[in-house]
Amino acid sequence: MENLNVETKTPTAEWSEKDWSKFSKWLLDMLKSHTITVTFTKKDGTERVMECTLNPTIVPQKVILTETKERKKSETNIPVYDIQAKGWRSFVIKSVKNIRFTI
């Protein structure tokens, strides 16, 4: 079976809050099962391309040694595992310019 590369661009200026909410939920679902290349604008204005995932078969299992506080979930940021940096990073959902993944 041949892989299908998918690329999508986000028309940020045209999307409503409801559109962004749907996109965020869709992207989180995709991250849980795929490795995705996300292009986004960092807070300093530079562009960043990151290969990331939330797929539990790729993300290293974390060891909890002591009881830790549950982090408050952000409505604007998406935490992801950066494949190349081998660590956790995040990006602002509304700063996404482009996503690519293979299905």
C-alpha positions as a Markdown table, in Angstrom:
| # | Residue | x | y | z |
|---|---|---|---|---|
| 1 | Met | 0.0 | 0.0 | 0.0 |
| 2 | Glu | 1.3 | 3.4 | -0.9 |
| 3 | Asn | 1.5 | 6.2 | 1.6 |
| 4 | Leu | -0.6 | 9.3 | 1.0 |
| 5 | Asn | 1.1 | 12.6 | 1.9 |
| 6 | Val | -1.5 | 15.2 | 3.1 |
| 7 | Glu | -0.9 | 18.9 | 3.4 |
| 8 | Thr | -3.3 | 21.5 | 4.6 |
| 9 | Lys | -3.0 | 25.3 | 5.0 |
| 10 | Thr | -4.9 | 27.2 | 7.6 |
| 11 | Pro | -6.6 | 30.5 | 6.4 |
| 12 | Thr | -6.2 | 32.2 | 9.8 |
| 13 | Ala | -7.7 | 35.5 | 8.9 |
| 14 | Glu | -10.9 | 33.9 | 7.8 |
| 15 | Trp | -11.6 | 31.4 | 10.6 |
| 16 | Ser | -14.1 | 32.0 | 13.4 |
| 17 | Glu | -13.5 | 30.8 | 17.0 |
| 18 | Lys | -15.7 | 27.8 | 16.2 |
| 19 | Asp | -13.5 | 26.9 | 13.2 |
| 20 | Trp | -10.3 | 27.1 | 15.4 |
| 21 | Ser | -11.9 | 24.9 | 18.0 |
| 22 | Lys | -12.8 | 22.3 | 15.4 |
| 23 | Phe | -9.3 | 22.5 | 13.9 |
| 24 | Ser | -7.7 | 22.2 | 17.4 |
| 25 | Lys | -9.8 | 19.0 | 18.2 |
| 26 | Trp | -9.0 | 17.5 | 14.8 |
| 27 | Leu | -5.3 | 18.3 | 15.1 |
| 28 | Leu | -5.1 | 16.7 | 18.6 |
| 29 | Asp | -6.8 | 13.5 | 17.2 |
| 30 | Met | -4.4 | 13.4 | 14.3 |
| 31 | Leu | -1.4 | 13.9 | 16.6 |
| 32 | Lys | -2.5 | 10.9 | 18.8 |
| 33 | Ser | -2.1 | 8.6 | 15.8 |
| 34 | His | 0.4 | 10.2 | 13.4 |
| 35 | Thr | 3.6 | 12.1 | 13.3 |
| 36 | Ile | 2.9 | 15.6 | 11.9 |
| 37 | Thr | 5.1 | 18.3 | 10.5 |
| 38 | Val | 3.7 | 21.6 | 11.8 |
| 39 | Thr | 4.9 | 25.0 | 10.5 |
| 40 | Phe | 4.0 | 27.8 | 12.8 |
| 41 | Thr | 5.1 | 31.3 | 13.8 |
| 42 | Lys | 6.9 | 31.5 | 17.2 |
| 43 | Lys | 6.2 | 34.3 | 19.6 |
| 44 | Asp | 9.4 | 36.2 | 18.5 |
| 45 | Gly | 8.0 | 36.2 | 14.9 |
| 46 | Thr | 10.3 | 33.6 | 13.5 |
| 47 | Glu | 8.9 | 30.6 | 11.6 |
| 48 | Arg | 9.5 | 27.1 | 13.0 |
| 49 | Val | 9.0 | 23.7 | 11.4 |
| 50 | Met | 8.6 | 20.9 | 13.9 |
| 51 | Glu | 8.0 | 17.2 | 13.5 |
| 52 | Cys | 5.8 | 16.2 | 16.4 |
| 53 | Thr | 3.3 | 13.6 | 17.8 |
| 54 | Leu | 1.2 | 12.6 | 20.7 |
| 55 | Asn | 1.2 | 8.9 | 19.5 |
| 56 | Pro | 1.7 | 6.8 | 22.7 |
| 57 | Thr | 3.8 | 4.2 | 20.7 |
| 58 | Ile | 6.4 | 7.0 | 19.9 |
| 59 | Val | 6.3 | 9.2 | 23.0 |
| 60 | Pro | 8.5 | 7.9 | 25.7 |
| 61 | Gln | 6.7 | 6.7 | 28.8 |
| 62 | Lys | 7.2 | 9.1 | 31.7 |
| 63 | Val | 8.1 | 7.8 | 35.1 |
| 64 | Ile | 6.3 | 9.5 | 37.9 |
| 65 | Leu | 8.6 | 9.4 | 41.0 |
| 66 | Thr | 6.6 | 11.8 | 43.2 |
| 67 | Glu | 3.1 | 13.0 | 43.2 |
| 68 | Thr | 2.8 | 16.0 | 40.9 |
| 69 | Lys | 0.1 | 18.6 | 40.3 |
| 70 | Glu | -2.1 | 18.2 | 37.3 |
| 71 | Arg | -1.3 | 21.0 | 34.7 |
| 72 | Lys | -4.1 | 23.3 | 33.7 |
| 73 | Lys | -5.0 | 22.6 | 30.1 |
| 74 | Ser | -4.5 | 25.6 | 27.8 |
| 75 | Glu | -7.2 | 26.6 | 25.3 |
| 76 | Thr | -4.6 | 28.3 | 23.1 |
| 77 | Asn | -1.5 | 26.0 | 23.2 |
| 78 | Ile | -1.0 | 22.5 | 22.1 |
| 79 | Pro | 1.7 | 20.5 | 23.9 |
| 80 | Val | 3.5 | 17.9 | 21.6 |
| 81 | Tyr | 6.5 | 15.6 | 21.7 |
| 82 | Asp | 9.1 | 17.0 | 19.3 |
| 83 | Ile | 10.6 | 14.0 | 17.4 |
| 84 | Gln | 13.9 | 15.7 | 16.5 |
| 85 | Ala | 14.5 | 17.4 | 19.9 |
| 86 | Lys | 13.3 | 14.4 | 21.8 |
| 87 | Gly | 11.4 | 16.5 | 24.2 |
| 88 | Trp | 8.2 | 18.3 | 24.9 |
| 89 | Arg | 7.4 | 21.5 | 23.2 |
| 90 | Ser | 4.2 | 23.5 | 22.5 |
| 91 | Phe | 2.8 | 25.9 | 19.9 |
| 92 | Val | -0.1 | 28.4 | 19.8 |
| 93 | Ile | -2.8 | 26.9 | 17.7 |
| 94 | Lys | -3.6 | 30.2 | 16.0 |
| 95 | Ser | 0.0 | 30.5 | 14.9 |
| 96 | Val | -0.1 | 27.4 | 12.7 |
| 97 | Lys | 0.5 | 28.1 | 9.0 |
| 98 | Asn | 0.8 | 24.6 | 7.6 |
| 99 | Ile | 0.6 | 21.0 | 8.6 |
| 100 | Arg | 1.8 | 17.9 | 6.8 |
| 101 | Phe | 1.4 | 14.2 | 7.6 |
| 102 | Thr | 1.4 | 10.8 | 5.9 |
| 103 | Ile | -1.5 | 8.4 | 6.1 |
